Amino acid sequence: MTLHLFAVLLSLQLTASPAAVARASPGSAVTTQDASAADEDDRSPNGIFTDGAHGADGGATATALGEDSAAEEVGAVPDVDSEEHADEQEMTPDATRSGRSRVGRLRRNGHYLVLVPSIRVESSFGVEFGTSGRYVYRPPGRTINMVLLSLQNRVSTKLVQEHELILRLRDLFGKRELFLFDARFIDDPRFTYAGIANGERLTNVELEEDPYYRVKVRTFGGRVGYQHPLWRSGEALPEWFHSSILSVIGTYRFEMDMASFREDSMFAVEEGAEAESVRRSSLTAGLVYDGRNREVSPTRGSYHELSVEWAAPWLGATQTWGRINGGARWFIPMGTDRAIMALRVGGEAQLGAPPYFTLGQFGGIDAFDGFGGRMVGRGFYRRRFIGRYKVYGTPEFRFVPLKAMLGRYKIDLGINLFSDLGGIWDRDVERQAGFQISGGGGVFLRLDDFFVVRTEATGSREGFQLYLATDHAF
């Protein structure tokens, strides 16, 4: 975690020189923050990175579309010539010819480039090591990233590989629209399949060590999409509400799963040979409302989404299925922005003949694993409970007792306490998982309100899990 945070600080130092930060106007200060934070993935959802991997990027894209540029509203454009002249006065002649000077000029022209190492911990993956590279282009004086290109690569100690390419093109036609392009490949030799709506008590050790629950899965695919704003809040509302936006989004997703498994495994008994190769191509249409005061680690506001997804052979899918998904989040300050209560609820219903991988996810604008894993159902093994009908809820208290400065960067140290609740059912099987509950807490570091590193210890009736990730669960 220390290595990751240090690398991020170093990369941010390269993208924004202290002299430029000190001279930044209010509009340009927000610009610097957004460049580093846009689509922080492992997000969040609409994670879209995520982590995103989550995933995680729906909330990120909606927020970016909803943000107004202070420079645009007042007609202010940074004076590039005067800034470059100021840099030359502060530096020696040799320094003006240095790489740092060239990076500073590149930043002022709207180009940002960051490369950082990353570490993530989850028992089903082991310890994941990788790199995350990100390029952003935003014209001077604007807060909207017109181009964002992100490449993430991870390999774990349990030989799980995750590789993802993300491209976002915003506001090309001046309508606050968004074009999305994603591609990903996952090689998981330790995919765990515990059965549909299986409420039998299984320890984390059993799921990891018993080959009866083990499947090898390779998944590759991609997504294209378009998001367009329908409504934006007016200036008569409170200041923190100004970024509120309602958007409509449509995506086409192509994904293919290739599984290999033992003949005596649970997967072979329940899914059979037909599940060796499954295509999950689908169309998704949805609405996204984003009223958070910021995308990463919000302290007030709300975020809601509703979507319908449909897969059929004419779209490239192996079988016909669909799902309806909805989710809501609220962030409520408890008298101060240092202490907030974060709440989320959601659920979905899957119809038709959904494949096994879909049963282990919550859909939406960006799908994420559950119930069980680092996003929802913390304390249970990844995708521990699967079924067609799922609901979840999480109250989480976050408190920041310590604020400090590290150079020119603000560092917040916080703690969190939470509980994850979920209900999973499937009408086609006799056994029912029913409601599950887990809980725990941890600590997190927040850098300049746009980057979060969290570590959590969580317990459930089936064992304990330790997580290290670069985002909040929501």
N, C-alpha and C positions, 0 to 999 in steps of 0.2 A: 504494500500500500504506500509506503514511504517512497519507494522508487517511482511508482506511478505519479504521485503528487509532485515530486521533484521534477520529473520530466515534463509534466504539464506546465509548471511554472517556467521552466527553461524555454519551452516552446512559445508561451505567451510573451516572454521577454523578447523573443526574436520577432514576433509579429507586431508588437507595439513598443516602441522605445519610450523610456520614462519621460523624456522631454515632450514627446507628442502627447502622451497621456495627460501630462500636467497642463498642456495648453488646450486640451479638447474642450469644446463647447458642450452644453448639456445634450444636444442632439448627437454629437459625435461620440460622447461617452457611452451612450446607449448603443451606438453602432459598434464600438469595440467589443462590448459585452456580447451582442448578438452574434458577431462573427465567430466567436469561440464556442458559443453555446448551441447554435442552431443544429437541430437534429442530433443532439448528444445521444448516442444510442444505447446504450445498452438498454434505450428509454425507454425508454419509454415508450409508452405506446404511441402509435402512429409513427415507434418505433419504431417507432415505429420504431430504432434503432433501437432500446430497447434497450436491447439488449437487447430486447432489441433489442435486447439483441435487441432485450428485446428487443430478437427486439427487442419497439417501440417507437412512430413519427406522426401519428394523427394529431395529437395535441400540439406537437411542435409546428406542424404545417399550418394549423388553424391559427395559432398565435402569431406566426410570422406574417400571415396574410392580414391579420387584424391590426398590426402595429402601424401607427402613423409616424412618418418622419417629421421630427420637429423642424429640421432644416427645410423640408419641403413646404411646410405650412407657413413659415415666415419668409420663405424665399432666400434663405441663407445657404451659401455654398462655401466650403472651406477654401481659403486662399492658399493654394498649393505653393505658389512661388514664395510667399512670405514665410511659410513653414519651412521650406527647404533652406531659405536664407538664415532663419533662426537656428536650424541645426548646424549650419556651417559656422556660426558664431560660437556655439557651445562646444564644438569639437575642434581638435587640432587638424591640420591639413591631412595628416595620415589617417585620422579617424574618418574623415569625410570620404575617403576612398576605401574604407573597410566594408566587409560584408554586411555589417550592421547598418551602415548608411544606405547600402543598396536595398536591404530589406525594408528600411523605413520608407524609402521612396516608393517601393513596391506597394507597401501598405497604403500610403496616401493615394495611390492610383486605384485603390479598391481591391487589390489582390491579397489574399491571406492564405498562408500555407502552414499547416501544423502536422507534425509527425511525433507520436508519443507511443511508448510501450504500455501494455496493460496486463493486469493480472486479475483473474476472477476465480472464486472458489465456490464449488457446489459439489456435494458428494457424488451425484450421478455423473458428473464430468471429471471430478478430481480438481487439480489446480490447472487452470488454463493460462497459458502465456501467449502473448501476441503483440501485434502492432496495429495502430489505428492512424491512418493518414487522411487528412482532410484539406481540401482546397475550397476557398470561398471567393467569389467575386461580387462585390457590392460597390456601385459607383459612389464616389465621395459625396457626402451630404445626405445619404439615404440610410434608412434602417432596414430595408428589405434586401436579403441576399438574393441576387438574381440568378446566381449559379452556385450550387453546392455539390461537390463531388467527394464521396467518402469511400474509403477502402479499408476493410477490417479483416484481419486474419488471426485465427487462434488455433492452437494445438494444445491438448491437455495431457496430463500425466497418465490418463487412461486411454490415450490415443484417439480421443474425440477431436475431430477437425471441424471448424466453422469458418467459412470464407464468404464475405458479403461485399457487394458493390452497390452503392446508392447514388443516384443522381437526381437533383431537384432543380427545376427551372421555374423561377417565380417572376410574375409581373412582366412578362415579355411583351404583352399587348396593353399594359397600363390598366388592367382590370383587376389587379390583385389575384390573378389566377395562378394555379400551380400545376405543373406537369411532374409526374413521378415515374421514375424508372429504377427498378431493383433487380438484382440477380444474386443468387446465393447457392452455396453447396455445403451440405452437412454430411459428414461421415461419422456415424455413431455405432461403434461395435458393441456398446453396452446398453442399448435401448432396452428399457424395462417394460414388460407388458404383464400386468397383474390381473387382467380380465375386466370385463364390462360390469360395472356396478357391483364390484366385489367388495363387500363389507367385512370379509374375514380379516382378522387381525394379523398383519404381516410386519415383521420388524424390518428396519432398513438393512440390517445385515443379511437377512434372508433374500431380500430383493437384489442385493448386490452379488451374493455368492452363489445362489442356487440357479443353475442353468435352465431350470424349468421356466423361469420368468424372463429369460434372456433372448433378445432378438438383435441381429445386426441389420442396421437400416442405413441406406444412403438416400439422401433427398437432394434434388437439384431443381431449380426453377427460377421464375422471375415474375415481375409484375409491372404493368403500365397503368397509369391512372391520371385523372384530371380532377382538380378541385376548384370550385368557383364560389365566391362569396355571394350570399343572397341578401344579407343585412349586416349593417355595422352600427354600433351604438353612437349616439350623438354627444356633443360636448356638454349638454345640460346635465348629464349624469356625473356622479362623483369621479374624481380624477383617476382612481385606481381601476375604474370600470371602462376607461376609454378604449381599451384594446378588445372589448367584447365583439365577437363576430359569429354569425351563423353562416355555415357553408354547406354546399352540397358536393358530394364526392362520388365518383364512379371509378372502378378499377376492374381490370382483367388480370387474373392470376393463373399462371401455369406452374404446376408442381408435380413431380413424379417421385414416388417412393419405391425403392427396390430393397426387399427384405430377404434375409436368409436365416433359417432357424432349424432347430432339431425337430425330428418327427414326433418326439415325445414331449414337446414343450406345450405350455398352455396356449401359445399363439397358434400352433398347428391345430390344436383341438378346436379352438373357437373360430379362428379365421380361415384356416385351410390354405391350400395351394393357390387359391385365387388371389390371395393377398401378397403373393411374391412380387408382383409389379402392379402398382396402382397409380393412376393419373388423377389429379384432383383439380383440374382446370375449372375455373368458376368466374362468374361476374358478381360484383358487389356494388350496391348503391346505398348511400347513407347520408345522414345529416350530422353535422358536428357543430356544437356550440361551445365556444371557449371564452370564458369570462375571468380567467386567472390573471393576477397582476404580473406574473412572469411564468415562463414555461418550465424552468428548472427550479425545484424547491419553492413552489408558490407559498405565500403566507395568507392569502385571502382570495376569494372568488370561487368559481366553479367551472367544471368541464363535463359535458354530457355528449353522448353519441347514441345513434340508433341506426342499425343497418340490416339489410337483407342480402343474403348470398345464395346463389343458385349455381349448381354444377350439373352438366348433362353431357352425353356423348357428342352432341353437335358443337359443344364448346371444347372438346378434347378430353373430357373426363371418362374414366372407366365406367362409372355408374352414376345414376341420377340421385341427387340429394340436395338439401337446402338447409339454411338455418337463419333464424331471426335472433338478433343480439342487441342488447341495450345495456348501457352502463352510465353511472352518474358519480361525480366526485365533488366534494365540498371541502374548502379549506377555511377554517374559522379561527381568527385570532382570539386568544383567551386573555383579553385586556392589553396584550402587547404582541408585537410581531416575533418576539423571542419564544413565545409559547403558542402553539396552534394545535387545534384538533382537526386532523384530516380524516374524512369519512368517504367510503366508497361502497356502492352496491351495484349489482349487475346480475345478469342471467341470460340464458339462451335456450332455445328449443331447436333441435335438429330433426329434420324430416327426411323421409325417403330411406335410402340405404347409405348412410355416411360411412366412409372408410375408417379403419382403426386409428389412423393418425389424426383425423378430424375429431374423433371422439375424445381425444386427449387434449383438446385445445378449447379455449374460449375464442370465439370469432370476433367480429367487429371490423373497424377500418384496418386494424392490424391485429392478427391473431397472436395469442400468447399461451404458454403452457399452463395447465391447471386441470384439476385441482391437485396441488402438490407441486412444489418448486419455489423458486426465489421470487415469483411475482404474486401468486395467490395460493394459499395453502402451505405457507412456509412451516417447516417442521415435518411435513410429510415428503416422501420421496417424489421426485419429479414425475408428473402425470400419474400419481398413485391411484386416483379415483377418476374413472372415465365413464361416460354415459351420454345419452341424448339430451337429457334435461338437467340443467345445472343452474344454481344460483349461488351467489357469494356476497359476503359483506365484510368490511374491515374498519374498525375504529383504530386510529393510530395517533398517539400523542407525541409531539416533537417539541423539544425544548433546547434552546441554545444558551447555556450558562456562560460561555466564554467567547469573547470576540477579541481578536488581536490583529496586528498588522505584520506582514512578512514582506519587508521591502515596501513596495507600492501596492501590494495586494492584501485584500481583507480576507482573513481566515476565521471561520466560525467553527467552533467545536460543539456538537450537539449530542443529545441522547434521545432515544425513542423507545416507546412501549406500545405493543400492539397485540391484537388478536385477530386471527383469520377464521371465518366461519363459512362453511359451504355445504350445500345439499346436492346430491347426485342421484339420479334415478334413470331407469331404462325400462320401458314397458315390455320389451321382448325377452326379459330374463326374470327368473323367479327371485334371485338374490338381489337385494337392494343395499346400496352403500349408505343411504340416508344422510343425516347431518354429521359433519365432522368439525372439530374445533382444534385450533392450535394457538400458541402464543409465545411471546418472547420479547426481547429487546436488544438494543445494541447502541453503537455510537456512530456518528458520521462527521465528516469534515466537509465544509462547504467553502468553496473558493469564489469570492466576489459574486455570490448569489447566482452563479451560472454553472458550477461544476460540483458534483457531489461524489464522495467516496463513502460507502457505508459497509459496516460489518455487523452481523447479527447472529445471535444464538437463539434457536427456536426449538421448542419441544412440543411433541404430540404424544398420543397414546402409543405410537409405534416407534418412538425414538427421538433423537435430537439431530438437528442439522445446523451446520455453520455456513454462513454466506459472506462473501466479499464481492461487492459489485460497485459499479460506477454510476449509480442512479438510485433514487428512491423506488420502492415497489410501485408507487403511483404518485 
